[in-house]
């Protein structure tokens, strides 16, 4: 058979006081144990770590292209073939070859090349993240065990 006993638990200046609603005398209550319960949590944080280094970065200069015999000949051959296919006169092939070679040569000159003319030193920084774990112990609750009229009680409570 379960007994229902009303009581109040008070935590005052480090001492636990149990007052029973039935106005029992303190001699009727025997405190067996009072204990605080803690829990341990693992907290994972992402910690930023920055690393820097000096690097040599190339400096480029655009150069103007020069006359290229290979580009001229390739353009001339293609221009001559196309010129022979167009029109009825025999001069179209020669005219196409001259125009094709000139166009290919001009294109080559305009493209030019990029040439490395030097280096400059720059500082480059990168951020990476490292996991950092931390164990934290926090208060969960307290409990009191006591005897009253021959029965043992266990009561959990939160200190405020």
Secondary structure as UniProt FT lines:
FT   STRAND          7..12
FT   TURN            13..14
FT   STRAND          15..20
FT   TURN            21..22
FT   HELIX           26..28
FT   STRAND          29..63
FT   HELIX           69..85
FT   HELIX           91..111
FT   STRAND          113..148
FT   TURN            149..150
FT   STRAND          151..157
//
